[in-house]
Amino acid sequence: MKNDSNKHGRVYWITGLSGSGKTTIGNALYYELKKTHDNVIILDGDLLKLFVGEKVGYAKDDRFKRAKKYSKLCKILADQGLWVIICTVAMFDEVRSWNRDNITGYIEIFLDVPMDVLVRRDKKGLYSKLDVTSKDYVVGINDNVEWPKQPDIVINNDGSISVKHYISDIISLVPKNDDEYDRDRAYWNKIYSGNTIRNDIPSNFAKYVYENYISKRTHRNTAELLEIGCGNGRDSLYFINEGLHVTGIDASECAIDKLNDITSTDTNALFICDDFVKCQAVYQCQYDYIYSRFTLHAINDKQQSELFNNISTAIKPGGLLFIEARTINDDLYGKGTLVGKNAYLYNDHYRRFINKNELEDAIKKLGFEILYLDENTGFSKTETSDPVLLRVIARNENADDIL
């Protein structure tokens, strides 16, 4: 049976000059991965030209624009769970930096081959047309490329070592940003596998936004609400019971499986197991409300920026965004190991704390109007804790209706 345990995508970015063996390595990697994975695709040569169009130039600016399109295509595919192998020259520092910052599961492979070997191979006749005795022969091919600075692996593919050896080395690589996703998913699967958390009692925040905002709108019985990071569904189920059409998304298979069992005959409920930052299919739909409670904690600043961009495209004119999150003034802030800006790993749980001013600025940059913003205790008080929380209600200013 083929392994589908890695539901998030991966990109193998194979780069090197013409004749370095990108296609050979890429094809060998493709067929080896296909033995254990169904979700592998390869992009190379003519396939990529079909994507960017036949009229493609080869000046440096043309190649740069093409490389950026390749990066975005790879991200779109990887965000939907595909393992992408791409074979491309595309040697630009800006492109590779964007890949590392924006593509989860990114692996960079640089094929470093001596020029005399490239000239000897020269299947496309690129080098033989040039005067190899002149320094000018490298213009546009060697001088005008930016060599990879920090590839995950460098392969001196001069023909002295078998391709199989290289493939084994590549497959053994683990993307640097895989650990965070897998750790968080495993943590919540462990939490939701038990029966200690009740999902029949909504949070105070869910009741607050419904009573003060949603219930006052005349279209509430046909409204679409998206809950990002729905967890065990306590708030999603509450909104469903109030008559809303609810889509809930969470990375925990255990939580989503339970929710789908509970709502199997409910036409107002749709629960999806996926990464709520990258699930492009979900954000192609339009929602009256997008609800986030304690989910910004689970992602870093860059992921939040990507999430907000997705939210801005998925929320209807006049739609409302609801956010509740712990802030940097909460008692838990600073406990554990610092692993990022305002982010700590405490008792095997990643949590990022929110800066009120920074979040307010980020929401306003989306073109949203802040209707309500408050940082305080008392929002979610229990017998054992009273966290400092930030509540934000924001409205898409491209509005057709008024509250």
C-alpha positions in Angstrom: 0.0 0.0 0.0 1.2 3.5 -0.8 1.9 5.9 2.0 -0.4 8.9 2.3 0.6 9.9 5.9 2.2 13.1 4.7 -0.9 15.1 3.8 0.9 18.4 3.4 2.8 18.9 0.2 6.5 19.0 -0.7 8.5 20.7 -3.4 11.8 19.3 -4.7 13.4 22.3 -6.4 16.1 20.8 -8.7 18.3 23.5 -10.1 21.5 23.7 -12.2 22.8 24.8 -15.6 21.7 23.2 -18.8 23.3 19.8 -19.1 23.7 19.3 -15.3 21.3 16.4 -15.3 18.2 18.0 -13.8 15.8 16.0 -15.9 17.6 12.7 -15.3 17.7 13.2 -11.5 14.1 14.5 -11.5 12.7 11.5 -13.4 14.6 9.0 -11.3 13.4 10.7 -8.1 9.8 10.8 -9.5 9.7 7.0 -10.2 11.3 6.2 -6.9 8.8 8.3 -4.9 5.9 6.9 -6.9 6.6 3.5 -5.4 5.4 4.7 -2.1 3.3 7.8 -2.8 0.4 8.5 -5.1 0.6 12.3 -4.9 3.9 12.9 -6.9 4.1 15.0 -10.0 7.0 16.3 -12.1 7.4 19.6 -13.9 10.1 20.0 -16.5 10.9 21.4 -19.9 8.0 21.5 -22.3 5.4 21.1 -19.5 6.6 24.3 -17.8 6.6 26.1 -21.2 3.0 25.2 -21.6 2.3 26.9 -18.3 4.0 30.2 -19.1 3.0 30.2 -22.8 5.0 29.6 -26.0 6.3 33.2 -26.4 9.0 33.1 -23.7 12.1 35.2 -23.8 15.5 34.3 -22.5 16.8 37.6 -21.3 17.5 37.8 -17.6 14.3 39.6 -16.8 12.2 37.1 -18.8 13.8 34.2 -17.0 13.2 35.9 -13.6 9.5 36.4 -14.3 9.2 32.9 -15.5 11.0 31.6 -12.3 8.5 33.5 -10.1 5.6 31.9 -11.9 7.2 28.5 -11.4 7.5 29.2 -7.7 3.8 30.2 -7.3 2.7 27.2 -9.3 4.7 24.9 -7.0 3.2 26.5 -3.9 -0.4 26.1 -5.2 0.2 22.4 -5.9 2.0 21.7 -2.6 -0.6 23.6 -0.6 -3.1 21.0 -1.9 -1.0 18.1 -0.7 1.0 17.3 -3.8 4.7 16.4 -3.9 6.2 18.4 -6.7 9.5 17.8 -8.4 10.5 20.7 -10.6 13.6 20.8 -12.8 14.6 24.4 -13.7 17.6 26.6 -14.0 15.9 29.6 -12.3 19.0 30.6 -10.4 17.8 33.7 -8.6 18.4 34.4 -4.9 15.1 36.2 -4.6 13.2 33.3 -6.0 14.8 30.7 -3.8 14.3 33.0 -0.7 10.6 33.3 -1.6 10.4 29.5 -1.9 11.8 28.9 1.6 9.6 31.5 3.2 6.4 30.5 1.5 6.5 26.8 0.5 6.0 24.3 3.3 8.1 21.2 2.6 10.6 22.9 0.4 13.8 21.0 -0.5 16.5 22.7 -2.7 18.8 20.5 -4.8 21.7 22.1 -6.6 23.5 20.1 -9.4 27.0 21.5 -9.5 28.8 20.3 -12.6 32.1 21.5 -14.1 31.9 23.5 -17.3 34.0 21.0 -19.2 31.4 18.3 -18.4 28.6 20.6 -19.5 30.3 21.3 -22.8 30.9 17.6 -23.4 27.2 16.7 -22.7 25.7 19.7 -24.5 22.7 17.9 -25.8 20.9 21.1 -26.7 23.8 22.7 -28.4 23.8 25.7 -26.1 27.5 25.6 -25.3 28.8 24.5 -28.7 27.4 27.7 -30.3 29.7 29.8 -28.1 33.4 30.5 -28.2 34.6 28.6 -25.1 38.0 30.3 -25.4 36.5 33.7 -24.7 35.3 35.0 -21.4 32.1 36.1 -23.1 30.9 32.5 -23.6 29.3 32.5 -20.1 27.1 35.5 -20.6 23.5 34.6 -19.8 24.4 31.1 -18.8 27.1 31.3 -16.1 28.0 34.9 -15.3 24.4 36.0 -15.1 23.1 33.4 -12.7 23.1 33.6 -8.9 24.5 30.4 -7.5 22.5 28.8 -4.7 23.8 30.0 -1.3 22.2 27.4 1.1 20.9 24.4 -0.9 19.7 21.4 1.1 22.0 19.2 -0.9 24.8 19.8 -3.5 25.3 17.1 -6.1 28.5 17.0 -8.1 26.8 15.3 -11.0 29.8 14.7 -13.2 29.0 11.1 -14.0 31.4 9.5 -11.6 28.6 8.3 -9.2 25.4 6.5 -10.1 22.1 8.4 -10.1 20.6 5.8 -7.7 23.1 7.0 -5.0 21.9 10.6 -5.4 18.2 9.6 -5.2 18.8 7.8 -1.9 20.4 10.9 -0.5 17.6 13.2 -1.7 14.8 11.0 -0.3 16.5 10.9 3.1 16.2 14.7 3.4 13.4 16.1 5.6 12.1 19.6 4.9 13.1 22.1 7.7 9.5 23.2 8.2 7.9 19.8 8.4 8.5 19.3 12.1 6.4 22.2 13.3 3.3 21.0 11.4 3.6 17.4 12.4 4.3 18.2 16.0 1.1 20.4 16.3 -1.1 17.9 14.5 0.2 15.1 16.8 -0.5 17.2 19.9 -4.1 17.9 19.0 -4.8 14.3 17.8 -3.7 13.2 21.3 -5.9 15.7 23.0 -9.0 14.9 20.9 -8.6 11.2 21.0 -9.9 11.2 24.5 -13.3 12.2 25.7 -12.2 14.8 28.3 -13.2 17.9 26.3 -16.9 18.5 25.9 -18.1 19.9 22.6 -21.7 20.6 23.7 -20.9 23.8 25.5 -19.9 26.8 23.2 -17.2 29.3 24.3 -18.3 32.7 25.7 -16.8 34.2 22.5 -19.1 32.2 20.2 -22.1 33.3 22.2 -20.9 36.9 22.3 -20.5 37.2 18.5 -23.8 35.5 17.8 -25.9 37.5 20.2 -24.3 40.8 19.4 -23.6 40.6 15.7 -24.9 37.5 13.8 -28.4 37.4 15.4 -29.0 41.0 14.4 -28.6 40.3 10.7 -31.7 39.3 8.7 -29.9 36.8 6.5 -28.5 34.7 9.4 -30.5 31.6 8.5 -28.8 31.4 5.1 -25.4 32.8 6.2 -22.1 30.9 5.6 -19.6 30.8 8.4 -16.0 29.4 8.2 -14.3 28.4 11.4 -10.6 28.1 11.0 -9.0 25.6 13.5 -12.4 24.3 14.7 -10.9 21.8 17.1 -13.5 19.6 18.7 -16.2 21.7 17.1 -17.8 23.2 20.2 -18.4 26.6 18.6 -19.1 25.2 15.1 -21.8 23.0 16.5 -23.3 26.0 18.4 -23.5 28.0 15.2 -25.0 25.1 13.3 -27.7 24.8 16.0 -28.4 28.5 15.5 -29.2 27.8 11.8 -25.9 28.9 10.1 -24.3 26.9 7.3 -20.9 26.1 8.8 -17.6 24.9 7.3 -15.1 23.9 10.0 -11.4 23.1 9.2 -8.8 21.6 11.4 -5.5 19.6 11.0 -6.5 17.0 13.5 -7.9 13.9 11.8 -9.3 12.6 15.1 -11.3 15.8 15.7 -12.7 16.0 12.2 -13.6 12.3 12.0 -15.7 12.7 15.2 -17.4 15.9 14.0 -18.3 14.2 10.7 -19.8 11.3 12.6 -21.9 13.7 14.7 -23.1 15.7 11.7 -23.4 13.0 9.1 -27.0 13.9 8.3 -26.8 17.6 8.9 -26.8 19.6 5.6 -25.6 22.7 7.4 -22.3 21.2 8.4 -19.1 20.5 6.5 -15.9 19.5 8.3 -12.6 19.3 6.6 -9.2 18.0 7.7 -6.5 20.3 6.3 -4.0 23.0 7.1 -6.2 26.1 7.6 -3.5 28.4 6.3 -3.0 26.7 3.0 -6.3 25.1 2.1 -6.9 27.0 -1.2 -10.0 25.1 -2.1 -11.7 26.3 1.1 -10.8 29.9 0.4 -12.3 29.8 -3.1 -15.7 29.9 -1.5 -17.3 33.1 -0.1 -18.3 33.5 3.6 -20.5 36.0 5.5 -18.4 35.3 8.6 -14.9 33.9 9.3 -14.3 32.9 12.9 -11.0 32.3 14.6 -10.7 31.5 18.3 -7.3 30.5 19.7 -6.0 29.6 16.3 -3.6 32.4 15.6 -1.6 30.9 18.5 -0.8 27.9 16.3 0.9 29.8 13.4 3.9 32.1 13.0 3.9 35.7 11.7 4.5 34.7 8.1 1.7 32.1 8.2 -0.6 34.7 9.7 0.1 37.0 6.8 -0.8 34.3 4.3 -3.9 33.4 6.3 -5.1 37.0 6.3 -4.6 37.3 2.6 -6.7 34.2 2.1 -9.4 35.6 4.4 -9.5 38.9 2.5 -10.4 37.0 -0.7 -12.9 34.7 0.9 -15.0 37.0 3.0 -18.0 38.7 1.3 -18.5 42.5 1.1 -19.8 43.5 4.5 -18.7 40.2 6.0 -17.4 40.0 9.5 -14.1 38.6 10.9 -14.2 37.4 14.5 -10.9 36.8 16.4 -10.1 35.8 20.0 -6.5 35.1 21.1 -4.1 35.2 24.0 -1.9 38.3 24.1 1.7 39.0 25.1 0.3 40.3 28.5 -1.1 36.8 29.4 0.5 35.0 32.4 1.6 32.1 30.1 3.7 34.4 28.0 7.4 33.6 28.4 6.9 30.1 29.8 8.8 27.3 28.0 11.4 27.6 25.2 11.4 30.6 22.9 11.1 29.3 19.3 10.1 32.4 17.4 8.8 36.0 17.8 6.4 35.9 20.8 6.3 32.1 20.4 7.1 29.4 23.0 7.1 25.6 23.2 5.7 24.7 26.5 4.7 21.2 27.6 5.1 20.0 23.9 2.7 22.7 22.8 3.5 25.5 20.5 1.8 28.8 21.3 2.4 32.3 19.8 1.1 35.3 21.8 -0.5 38.2 20.0 0.5 41.8 20.1 -2.6 44.0 20.1 -1.2 46.8 18.0 0.4 44.6 15.5 -2.8 42.6 14.9 -4.9 45.7 14.6 -2.5 47.1 12.0 -2.5 43.8 10.1 -6.3 43.7 9.9 -6.6 47.4 8.8 -4.1 46.7 6.0 -6.6 44.2 4.6 -9.1 47.0 4.2 -11.2 45.9 7.1 -12.9 48.3 9.5 -12.4 47.5 13.2 -15.8 47.5 14.8 -14.7 46.2 18.3 -11.3 45.7 19.9 -10.6 44.9 23.5 -7.8 43.3 25.4 -8.8 42.1 28.9 -9.3 39.4 31.4 -12.8 37.9 32.2 -13.5 36.8 28.6 -12.9 33.1 29.3 -12.6 32.8 33.0 -12.6 29.3 34.6 -12.0 28.0 38.1 -8.3 27.6 37.3 -7.4 30.5 34.9 -8.4 33.9 33.6 -6.3 34.6 30.5 -5.6 38.0 29.0 -7.4 37.8 25.7 -7.8 40.0 22.7 -11.2 40.2 21.0 -11.5 41.7 17.6 -14.6 42.2 15.4 -13.7 43.5 11.9 -15.8 44.2 8.8 -14.9 44.0 5.2 -15.3 47.7 4.1 -16.3 46.7 0.6 -19.8 46.6 2.0 -23.3 46.5 0.6 -25.1 46.3 3.9 -24.9 48.0 7.3 -25.2 46.4 10.7 
